Amino acid sequence: MTILDAFDRMMEHTARRIAQRSSRRGVLARLGGALVGGAVLPLLPVDKTGAKLAHASEFAKTAQTTDPTKCNYWRHCASDGYLCSCCGGTVNVCPPGSYASPTAWIGTCINPDDGQAYLIAYQDCCGKDSCGLCFCLGTEGEMPSYRPELNNDIVWCFGAPSMVYHCSSQVLIGKA
């Protein structure tokens, strides 16, 4: 008798014992429960704060808090586009003649003055042609377009009277 024959008999014996003690419906119910449970597992909340803060520190090494017209201003860590502070507006107010989109993408930036992480809502200002001044490309925490709330490559003028992009503002929401 070879090892494979012994293994084959053991597996046959185990399969017959399982078949005697369970029904097909029971096995299918357990299998279905395992599949559904496995599909729900990625939906459970996961704390990624530490990972985001570690990644954000790369931008924070050169960030400053004095000049909002520079790309290394601390609130611009995830900003993509023209800065409203260079286009007649401020860091959090759209320039005259444009209006803030009701939608935004969210980023987490570290203020180098206090070392705290803050949530920033990046709102596109819409209704005028692109400003063309102070283009910045911040990629902190950016995710692919299937996670649109964290993607800065989308023109965020959804819900605004016009989809014409002018500039991007950075509205401080609060501590992360």
N, C-alpha and C positions, 0 to 999 in steps of 0.2 A: 504494500500500500504506500503510495507516494504522499507527499505533503499536500499536493493539490487535491488528491482524492479525500483526504481527511478534512481539508478546508471546505471542499464541496459538500461533504456530508454534514458538517457543522452548520453551514449556511442553510442547507435544506431543512435541517432539524429546527433551526431558529425561525425560519420563514413559516414552517408548518405550525409552530407554537403560537406565533403572532396571529396567523390566520385563524386558529381555533379560538383565540381569546378576543378577537376584535371583528367588527363588521366592515364592509366596504364603505358604508356611509360614515362610520366613525373615522376611518383612515382619511377619507376625502375631506371630512370636516376639519380634522387636525391639519392636513396639508393646506387647505384653504386658509385656516387661521394663521398658519405660519407665513403664507404668502402675503396676506393682508397686513400682518404685523410687520413683516419685513419692508413692505411698501410705506408704512406709516413712520417707520424709524427715522428717515431723513427729515420728517416734518417736526420732530421734537426740537425744542429750543436748545441752542448751543451757545455758550458764552465765548465770544471771540474778541472780547474787549482787549485782553492782553496782547493778542496777535496784532490787532489794529494799532494799538499804542506803540508796539515795538516797530511796526512798519512806519508809522507816522513820525517816529523820531528821526528818520533819514531826512525828511524835509525840515524838521525842527532844528537840525544842526546849523542850518544857515538862515533860519527864519528871523525876521525882525518885526518890530511893532510900531515903527515911526512913519514909514512912507507907504501908504496904500496904493501908490502908482507903480510899485515895483513887484515883480512876480514872486519874490521871496517874502512878501508880507504874509504874516502868519495865517490870515484867513483864506489865502489863495491856494492852500495845499491841494485842493481838489478842483480848483477852478479851471475851466477850459473855455477860452474865448477872449474877447476884448474886455478890459476892466472898465466898469462904469465910472470909476474914480478918475479915469483919463478922458472920459467922454462927456464931461459936463455934469455928471452925477456924483454920488459919493459911494463909499464902499457898500452901503446898504440901501441907497435910494437911486431910482432910475433917473436918467437925465430928462430935462423937459422935452415934451413931445413924444416920449416913449412911455410905456406902461409895463408894470411888473406882471409877468405871467402868473396865473393862479397855481401853477404846478412848479415843482423844483426837484433837484436831486440833493442828496444829503451827504455831507462829508464830516469827518472827525479830524480836527486840527488841534495841535498843541500850541498854546500861547507861551512863548519863551520867557515872558516876564514872570509868570507864576507857575509854569510847568504843568498846568492843568489842561485836560482835553476838553474841547468844546464841540458841540454839534453846530454845524453851519449849514444853512439852507441856501443853495446856489440857485438864484432866480434869474432867468433870462429876462432882459428888458426888450420889449417887442414894439413893432409899429414903425420903426425907422430903419433905413439901410444900415449896414454894419458900420460901426464907428471907425474901425481901421487903426486904432491906436492901442498900444500896450497889450499885445497878444500874449497870453500866458497859457501854458499847458501843464496843469497840475494833475498828477495821477494817483495821489494818495487814496487808497481804498477803492479805486475804481474797479468795477466789475463789468463783465460782458453785458451786451444789450439784453440778454434774457433776464437780467436783474436791473430793470430800468431805473429803479429808485436810487441806484448807486452807479449809474453810467452817465458820464459827462459829455459823451459824444452826440447825444440826442439834442436836437433843437427843442428846448423846453417851453415853447410858446403855445402849448396845448391849452385850449380854453380861452385864449386871448383873442381879441377881435382880428388880429393879424398874425400870421406865422412868420413875418419878417423879423429876423434877429438883429438886434442892435448891439447889446453888450450884456455882461453878466454881473450881477450884484451878489454880495456875500452877507446874508443876514444871520446874525448870531442868534441861535435858538436858546442855548443854555449849556450847562456842564454836561459832559457825556457820562 
